[in-house]
Amino acid sequence: MHKSIITIIAAALLTACVNEDDAKRTLRDAGYKNIKIKGYGGPFSCGEGDMSTTRFVATNPVGRKGVEGVVCCGLLEGCTIRH
C-alpha cells in the first residue's frame, strides 16, 4: 500500500516538473522546428532555481535534425535551452 502511494506522489511531482507549453514556445521563438516533447528532463538537467525541466528533440535553427536537449524554466528568469 505504501509503495503505491509513494509511486503516485512521485509521478505527480515529475509531471509537475514538465512545462510543455513554455518549452514549445521557447523553442519556436529560438527558431527550432519539428519539436517533439519527450517528458521530464531529469533531476540534474537544470539549475537550482528552475521550476521545470522538459526534454525535447527538434530541428535546430540551422537545419540540423534530431537535436536533443532540455528547456529549463524558472519562476523569475524565464526559460533557457540547454544541450
URWO-V541693 format. One record per helix or strand. SS is the DSSP state (helix for helix, strand for strand). FROM is the first residue (numbers start at 1). TO is the last residue. Records with the same first field share a line. If there is no record, write none. Layout:
SS->FROM-TO, FROM-TO
//
This chain:
helix->2-16, 20-29
strand->33-40, 50-59, 67-74, 78-82
//
